[in-house]
Amino acid sequence: MAALASHDAALQKVLTSVVGAYFDAMTAQATLKARTQAVELATGTWHTTQSEAQLQDTEQQILMEVVKAHADAQSSFENL
């Protein structure tokens, strides 16, 4: 009887260890997935920010060209 109890205790210990390792692996996998998604989101945000900055630079250039063209036109008009 003592041998059977000892055997049961050993099996319970192994099962506890296996179940713990399984949940540790599942937790690690979920953590990896969450971190991967966070990196993808951050990368997307960075690309969007870069695109917006480039558009703002382009808009600023166009505005400067319009202001210059207006000044040139006004100057030409005043010289008539």
N, CA, C and O atoms as a Tinker XYZ file with bonds, in Angstrom:
   320  protein
     1  N      0.807000   -1.177000    0.000000    73     2
     2  CA     0.000000    0.000000    0.000000    64     1     3
     3  C      0.867000    1.264000    0.000000    63     2     4     5
     4  O      0.559000    2.234000   -0.693000    81     3
     5  N      1.943000    1.246000    0.775000    73     3     6
     6  CA     2.840000    2.405000    0.846000    64     5     7
     7  C      3.507000    2.640000   -0.498000    63     6     8     9
     8  O      3.748000    3.782000   -0.889000    81     7
     9  N      3.807000    1.547000   -1.208000    73     7    10
    10  CA     4.441000    1.680000   -2.519000    64     9    11
    11  C      3.477000    2.339000   -3.502000    63    10    12    13
    12  O      3.878000    3.164000   -4.323000    81    11
    13  N      2.202000    1.965000   -3.408000    73    11    14
    14  CA     1.199000    2.542000   -4.291000    64    13    15
    15  C      1.017000    4.029000   -3.998000    63    14    16    17
    16  O      0.897000    4.831000   -4.924000    81    15
    17  N      0.995000    4.402000   -2.731000    73    15    18
    18  CA     0.855000    5.809000   -2.342000    64    17    19
    19  C      2.064000    6.604000   -2.813000    63    18    20    21
    20  O      1.926000    7.736000   -3.276000    81    19
    21  N      3.231000    6.020000   -2.697000    73    19    22
    22  CA     4.449000    6.685000   -3.142000    64    21    23
    23  C      4.424000    6.868000   -4.660000    63    22    24    25
    24  O      4.816000    7.912000   -5.181000    81    23
    25  N      3.956000    5.836000   -5.354000    73    23    26
    26  CA     3.852000    5.892000   -6.808000    64    25    27
    27  C      2.845000    6.965000   -7.222000    63    26    28    29
    28  O      3.103000    7.729000   -8.152000    81    27
    29  N      1.696000    7.028000   -6.536000    73    27    30
    30  CA     0.680000    8.039000   -6.823000    64    29    31
    31  C      1.230000    9.452000   -6.585000    63    30    32    33
    32  O      0.966000   10.373000   -7.358000    81    31
    33  N      1.985000    9.600000   -5.518000    73    31    34
    34  CA     2.564000   10.911000   -5.210000    64    33    35
    35  C      3.559000   11.322000   -6.288000    63    34    36    37
    36  O      3.616000   12.488000   -6.678000    81    35
    37  N      4.343000   10.358000   -6.767000    73    35    38
    38  CA     5.318000   10.650000   -7.814000    64    37    39
    39  C      4.605000   11.045000   -9.106000    63    38    40    41
    40  O      5.014000   11.987000   -9.785000    81    39
    41  N      3.527000   10.314000   -9.444000    73    39    42
    42  CA     2.761000   10.650000  -10.650000    64    41    43
    43  C      2.112000   12.018000  -10.524000    63    42    44    45
    44  O      2.091000   12.799000  -11.475000    81    43
    45  N      1.585000   12.298000   -9.344000    73    43    46
    46  CA     0.956000   13.609000   -9.125000    64    45    47
    47  C      1.979000   14.734000   -9.283000    63    46    48    49
    48  O      1.681000   15.789000   -9.842000    81    47
    49  N      3.191000   14.487000   -8.778000    73    47    50
    50  CA     4.251000   15.485000   -8.891000    64    49    51
    51  C      4.625000   15.718000  -10.359000    63    50    52    53
    52  O      4.813000   16.858000  -10.785000    81    51
    53  N      4.732000   14.629000  -11.125000    73    51    54
    54  CA     5.066000   14.744000  -12.547000    64    53    55
    55  C      3.945000   15.456000  -13.296000    63    54    56    57
    56  O      4.205000   16.328000  -14.124000    81    55
    57  N      2.701000   15.085000  -13.006000    73    55    58
    58  CA     1.561000   15.702000  -13.677000    64    57    59
    59  C      1.498000   17.192000  -13.361000    63    58    60    61
    60  O      1.252000   18.007000  -14.251000    81    59
    61  N      1.718000   17.548000  -12.111000    73    59    62
    62  CA     1.733000   18.958000  -11.718000    64    61    63
    63  C      2.819000   19.712000  -12.473000    63    62    64    65
    64  O      2.613000   20.840000  -12.921000    81    63
    65  N      3.954000   19.086000  -12.604000    73    63    66
    66  CA     5.071000   19.705000  -13.310000    64    65    67
    67  C      4.755000   19.884000  -14.796000    63    66    68    69
    68  O      5.061000   20.926000  -15.375000    81    67
    69  N      4.146000   18.876000  -15.409000    73    67    70
    70  CA     3.800000   18.936000  -16.836000    64    69    71
    71  C      2.735000   19.998000  -17.076000    63    70    72    73
    72  O      2.845000   20.782000  -18.018000    81    71
    73  N      1.703000   20.031000  -16.233000    73    71    74
    74  CA     0.637000   21.022000  -16.384000    64    73    75
    75  C      1.204000   22.430000  -16.192000    63    74    76    77
    76  O      0.848000   23.346000  -16.933000    81    75
    77  N      2.080000   22.606000  -15.205000    73    75    78
    78  CA     2.713000   23.903000  -14.981000    64    77    79
    79  C      3.536000   24.330000  -16.180000    63    78    80    81
    80  O      3.486000   25.492000  -16.583000    81    79
    81  N      4.297000   23.402000  -16.758000    73    79    82
    82  CA     5.118000   23.709000  -17.933000    64    81    83
    83  C      4.230000   24.072000  -19.129000    63    82    84    85
    84  O      4.557000   24.973000  -19.901000    81    83
    85  N      3.115000   23.368000  -19.273000    73    83    86
    86  CA     2.183000   23.666000  -20.368000    64    85    87
    87  C      1.654000   25.094000  -20.247000    63    86    88    89
    88  O      1.659000   25.850000  -21.219000    81    87
    89  N      1.199000   25.454000  -19.050000    73    87    90
    90  CA     0.656000   26.807000  -18.877000    64    89    91
    91  C      1.746000   27.874000  -18.988000    63    90    92    93
    92  O      1.480000   28.979000  -19.461000    81    91
    93  N      2.948000   27.560000  -18.564000    73    91    94
    94  CA     4.061000   28.489000  -18.767000    64    93    95
    95  C      4.310000   28.709000  -20.259000    63    94    96    97
    96  O      4.554000   29.834000  -20.696000    81    95
    97  N      4.245000   27.627000  -21.035000    73    95    98
    98  CA     4.450000   27.731000  -22.480000    64    97    99
    99  C      3.322000   28.540000  -23.124000    63    98   100   101
   100  O      3.580000   29.373000  -23.993000    81    99
   101  N      2.093000   28.307000  -22.711000    73    99   102
   102  CA     0.955000   29.052000  -23.260000    64   101   103
   103  C      1.060000   30.547000  -22.913000    63   102   104   105
   104  O      0.757000   31.408000  -23.738000    81   103
   105  N      1.489000   30.832000  -21.692000    73   103   106
   106  CA     1.664000   32.221000  -21.275000    64   105   107
   107  C      2.773000   32.889000  -22.085000    63   106   108   109
   108  O      2.631000   34.031000  -22.523000    81   107
   109  N      3.871000   32.173000  -22.278000    73   107   110
   110  CA     4.981000   32.718000  -23.065000    64   109   111
   111  C      4.548000   32.964000  -24.511000    63   110   112   113
   112  O      4.920000   33.973000  -25.110000    81   111
   113  N      3.764000   32.043000  -25.067000    73   111   114
   114  CA     3.281000   32.205000  -26.435000    64   113   115
   115  C      2.355000   33.414000  -26.547000    63   114   116   117
   116  O      2.456000   34.185000  -27.500000    81   115
   117  N      1.463000   33.582000  -25.590000    73   115   118
   118  CA     0.547000   34.729000  -25.598000    64   117   119
   119  C      1.317000   36.036000  -25.435000    63   118   120   121
   120  O      0.998000   37.036000  -26.078000    81   119
   121  N      2.326000   36.022000  -24.578000    73   119   122
   122  CA     3.153000   37.214000  -24.377000    64   121   123
   123  C      3.889000   37.577000  -25.663000    63   122   124   125
   124  O      3.951000   38.746000  -26.043000    81   123
   125  N      4.442000   36.576000  -26.324000    73   123   126
   126  CA     5.142000   36.807000  -27.589000    64   125   127
   127  C      4.185000   37.381000  -28.630000    63   126   128   129
   128  O      4.534000   38.321000  -29.344000    81   127
   129  N      2.983000   36.820000  -28.717000    73   127   130
   130  CA     2.001000   37.315000  -29.682000    64   129   131
   131  C      1.627000   38.762000  -29.376000    63   130   132   133
   132  O      1.544000   39.585000  -30.288000    81   131
   133  N      1.402000   39.079000  -28.108000    73   131   134
   134  CA     1.043000   40.451000  -27.723000    64   133   135
   135  C      2.177000   41.413000  -28.036000    63   134   136   137
   136  O      1.935000   42.513000  -28.532000    81   135
   137  N      3.391000   41.019000  -27.755000    73   135   138
   138  CA     4.529000   41.899000  -28.041000    64   137   139
   139  C      4.728000   42.086000  -29.538000    63   138   140   141
   140  O      5.073000   43.178000  -29.990000    81   139
   141  N      4.514000   41.026000  -30.307000    73   139   142
   142  CA     4.621000   41.126000  -31.768000    64   141   143
   143  C      3.569000   42.088000  -32.303000    63   142   144   145
   144  O      3.862000   42.916000  -33.165000    81   143
   145  N      2.346000   41.983000  -31.795000    73   143   146
   146  CA     1.290000   42.894000  -32.224000    64   145   147
   147  C      1.604000   44.329000  -31.821000    63   146   148   149
   148  O      1.320000   45.261000  -32.574000    81   147
   149  N      2.186000   44.515000  -30.642000    73   147   150
   150  CA     2.554000   45.861000  -30.196000    64   149   151
   151  C      3.614000   46.463000  -31.113000    63   150   152   153
   152  O      3.559000   47.648000  -31.439000    81   151
   153  N      4.576000   45.644000  -31.526000    73   151   154
   154  CA     5.617000   46.123000  -32.439000    64   153   155
   155  C      5.008000   46.477000  -33.795000    63   154   156   157
   156  O      5.366000   47.492000  -34.393000    81   155
   157  N      4.087000   45.640000  -34.281000    73   155   158
   158  CA     3.431000   45.924000  -35.561000    64   157   159
   159  C      2.632000   47.223000  -35.480000    63   158   160   161
   160  O      2.657000   48.026000  -36.412000    81   159
   161  N      1.933000   47.428000  -34.384000    73   159   162
   162  CA     1.158000   48.656000  -34.202000    64   161   163
   163  C      2.077000   49.872000  -34.141000    63   162   164   165
   164  O      1.805000   50.893000  -34.773000    81   163
   165  N      3.157000   49.764000  -33.385000    73   163   166
   166  CA     4.108000   50.871000  -33.273000    64   165   167
   167  C      4.748000   51.172000  -34.625000    63   166   168   169
   168  O      4.957000   52.335000  -34.968000    81   167
   169  N      5.058000   50.137000  -35.385000    73   167   170
   170  CA     5.651000   50.330000  -36.709000    64   169   171
   171  C      4.663000   51.037000  -37.640000    63   170   172   173
   172  O      5.036000   51.946000  -38.381000    81   171
   173  N      3.409000   50.611000  -37.593000    73   171   174
   174  CA     2.382000   51.260000  -38.406000    64   173   175
   175  C      2.204000   52.722000  -38.032000    63   174   176   177
   176  O      2.069000   53.583000  -38.901000    81   175
   177  N      2.203000   52.994000  -36.734000    73   175   178
   178  CA     2.078000   54.372000  -36.258000    64   177   179
   179  C      3.265000   55.208000  -36.720000    63   178   180   181
   180  O      3.102000   56.355000  -37.138000    81   179
   181  N      4.438000   54.637000  -36.645000    73   179   182
   182  CA     5.649000   55.355000  -37.085000    64   181   183
   183  C      5.571000   55.671000  -38.580000    63   182   184   185
   184  O      5.872000   56.788000  -38.999000    81   183
   185  N      5.162000   54.677000  -39.384000    73   183   186
   186  CA     5.056000   54.908000  -40.831000    64   185   187
   187  C      4.020000   55.989000  -41.136000    63   186   188   189
   188  O      4.237000   56.837000  -42.001000    81   187
   189  N      2.906000   55.956000  -40.431000    73   187   190
   190  CA     1.865000   56.965000  -40.636000    64   189   191
   191  C      2.393000   58.348000  -40.278000    63   190   192   193
   192  O      2.160000   59.316000  -41.003000    81   191
   193  N      3.102000   58.436000  -39.165000    73   191   194
   194  CA     3.668000   59.713000  -38.732000    64   193   195
   195  C      4.677000   60.229000  -39.750000    63   194   196   197
   196  O      4.705000   61.421000  -40.056000    81   195
   197  N      5.502000   59.329000  -40.271000    73   195   198
   198  CA     6.487000   59.725000  -41.286000    64   197   199
   199  C      5.779000   60.236000  -42.535000    63   198   200   201
   200  O      6.180000   61.251000  -43.106000    81   199
   201  N      4.726000   59.536000  -42.963000    73   199   202
   202  CA     3.981000   59.960000  -44.155000    64   201   203
   203  C      3.344000   61.326000  -43.949000    63   202   204   205
   204  O      3.372000   62.175000  -44.840000    81   203
   205  N      2.770000   61.531000  -42.769000    73   203   206
   206  CA     2.149000   62.826000  -42.463000    64   205   207
   207  C      3.188000   63.937000  -42.447000    63   206   208   209
   208  O      2.931000   65.041000  -42.927000    81   207
   209  N      4.358000   63.647000  -41.897000    73   207   210
   210  CA     5.424000   64.656000  -41.856000    64   209   211
   211  C      5.861000   65.014000  -43.277000    63   210   212   213
   212  O      6.106000   66.182000  -43.578000    81   211
   213  N      5.958000   64.014000  -44.144000    73   211   214
   214  CA     6.339000   64.282000  -45.528000    64   213   215
   215  C      5.265000   65.110000  -46.230000    63   214   216   217
   216  O      5.580000   66.012000  -47.006000    81   215
   217  N      3.998000   64.804000  -45.957000    73   215   218
   218  CA     2.915000   65.586000  -46.553000    64   217   219
   219  C      2.961000   67.030000  -46.062000    63   218   220   221
   220  O      2.750000   67.961000  -46.839000    81   219
   221  N      3.236000   67.215000  -44.780000    73   219   222
   222  CA     3.328000   68.574000  -44.234000    64   221   223
   223  C      4.472000   69.333000  -44.884000    63   222   224   225
   224  O      4.342000   70.517000  -45.193000    81   223
   225  N      5.604000   68.647000  -45.094000    73   223   226
   226  CA     6.733000   69.291000  -45.771000    64   225   227
   227  C      6.333000   69.703000  -47.190000    63   226   228   229
   228  O      6.656000   70.804000  -47.636000    81   227
   229  N      5.632000   68.817000  -47.893000    73   227   230
   230  CA     5.186000   69.110000  -49.255000    64   229   231
   231  C      4.200000   70.269000  -49.252000    63   230   232   233
   232  O      4.286000   71.173000  -50.084000    81   231
   233  N      3.258000   70.237000  -48.306000    73   231   234
   234  CA     2.286000   71.330000  -48.207000    64   233   235
   235  C      2.978000   72.658000  -47.925000    63   234   236   237
   236  O      2.602000   73.685000  -48.490000    81   235
   237  N      3.972000   72.646000  -47.066000    73   235   238
   238  CA     4.725000   73.857000  -46.737000    64   237   239
   239  C      5.441000   74.380000  -47.973000    63   238   240   241
   240  O      5.473000   75.587000  -48.212000    81   239
   241  N      6.015000   73.475000  -48.759000    73   239   242
   242  CA     6.705000   73.879000  -49.993000    64   241   243
   243  C      5.721000   74.511000  -50.964000    63   242   244   245
   244  O      6.004000   75.557000  -51.549000    81   243
   245  N      4.566000   73.878000  -51.136000    73   243   246
   246  CA     3.552000   74.411000  -52.061000    64   245   247
   247  C      3.093000   75.787000  -51.600000    63   246   248   249
   248  O      2.955000   76.703000  -52.410000    81   247
   249  N      2.856000   75.931000  -50.301000    73   247   250
   250  CA     2.430000   77.218000  -49.763000    64   249   251
   251  C      3.477000   78.285000  -50.040000    63   250   252   253
   252  O      3.135000   79.402000  -50.428000    81   251
   253  N      4.738000   77.958000  -49.848000    73   251   254
   254  CA     5.799000   78.929000  -50.108000    64   253   255
   255  C      5.840000   79.314000  -51.586000    63   254   256   257
   256  O      6.067000   80.475000  -51.928000    81   255
   257  N      5.618000   78.326000  -52.462000    73   255   258
   258  CA     5.606000   78.620000  -53.898000    64   257   259
   259  C      4.417000   79.516000  -54.258000    63   258   260   261
   260  O      4.550000   80.417000  -55.085000    81   259
   261  N      3.257000   79.271000  -53.639000    73   259   262
   262  CA     2.073000   80.094000  -53.892000    64   261   263
   263  C      2.309000   81.525000  -53.411000    63   262   264   265
   264  O      1.967000   82.487000  -54.099000    81   263
   265  N      2.895000   81.649000  -52.226000    73   263   266
   266  CA     3.178000   82.984000  -51.687000    64   265   267
   267  C      4.155000   83.711000  -52.610000    63   266   268   269
   268  O      3.986000   84.899000  -52.883000    81   267
   269  N      5.173000   83.003000  -53.086000    73   267   270
   270  CA     6.145000   83.626000  -53.990000    64   269   271
   271  C      5.477000   84.016000  -55.309000    63   270   272   273
   272  O      5.712000   85.105000  -55.833000    81   271
   273  N      4.640000   83.117000  -55.843000    73   271   274
   274  CA     3.951000   83.429000  -57.103000    64   273   275
   275  C      3.026000   84.626000  -56.914000    63   274   276   277
   276  O      2.907000   85.460000  -57.812000    81   275
   277  N      2.378000   84.721000  -55.773000    73   275   278
   278  CA     1.499000   85.853000  -55.489000    64   277   279
   279  C      2.307000   87.144000  -55.413000    63   278   280   281
   280  O      1.914000   88.169000  -55.970000    81   279
   281  N      3.432000   87.080000  -54.722000    73   279   282
   282  CA     4.290000   88.263000  -54.605000    64   281   283
   283  C      4.819000   88.683000  -55.968000    63   282   284   285
   284  O      4.883000   89.873000  -56.274000    81   283
   285  N      5.200000   87.705000  -56.786000    73   283   286
   286  CA     5.690000   88.020000  -58.140000    64   285   287
   287  C      4.584000   88.655000  -58.982000    63   286   288   289
   288  O      4.814000   89.628000  -59.700000    81   287
   289  N      3.372000   88.085000  -58.878000    73   287   290
   290  CA     2.247000   88.624000  -59.649000    64   289   291
   291  C      1.911000   90.031000  -59.192000    63   290   292   293
   292  O      1.638000   90.913000  -60.006000    81   291
   293  N      1.932000   90.234000  -57.883000    73   291   294
   294  CA     1.626000   91.559000  -57.342000    64   293   295
   295  C      2.694000   92.570000  -57.775000    63   294   296   297
   296  O      2.384000   93.715000  -58.104000    81   295
   297  N      3.921000   92.137000  -57.767000    73   295   298
   298  CA     5.027000   93.009000  -58.175000    64   297   299
   299  C      4.890000   93.363000  -59.659000    63   298   300   301
   300  O      5.094000   94.509000  -60.059000    81   299
   301  N      4.539000   92.355000  -60.467000    73   299   302
   302  CA     4.356000   92.604000  -61.901000    64   301   303
   303  C      3.198000   93.571000  -62.137000    63   302   304   305
   304  O      3.284000   94.438000  -63.005000    81   303
   305  N      2.131000   93.429000  -61.382000    73   303   306
   306  CA     0.955000   94.294000  -61.501000    64   305   307
   307  C      1.311000   95.725000  -61.128000    63   306   308   309
   308  O      0.878000   96.670000  -61.789000    81   307
   309  N      2.104000   95.887000  -60.064000    73   307   310
   310  CA     2.466000   97.236000  -59.595000    64   309   311
   311  C      3.405000   97.913000  -60.589000    63   310   312   313
   312  O      3.462000   99.141000  -60.645000    81   311
   313  N      4.135000   97.133000  -61.367000    73   311   314
   314  CA     5.066000   97.700000  -62.341000    64   313   315
   315  C      4.406000   98.064000  -63.665000    63   314   316   317
   316  O      5.071000   98.556000  -64.577000    81   315
   317  N      3.106000   97.825000  -63.774000    73   315   318
   318  CA     2.417000   98.167000  -65.028000    64   317   319
   319  C      2.299000   99.644000  -65.217000    63   318   320
   320  O      1.747000  100.097000  -66.219000    81   319
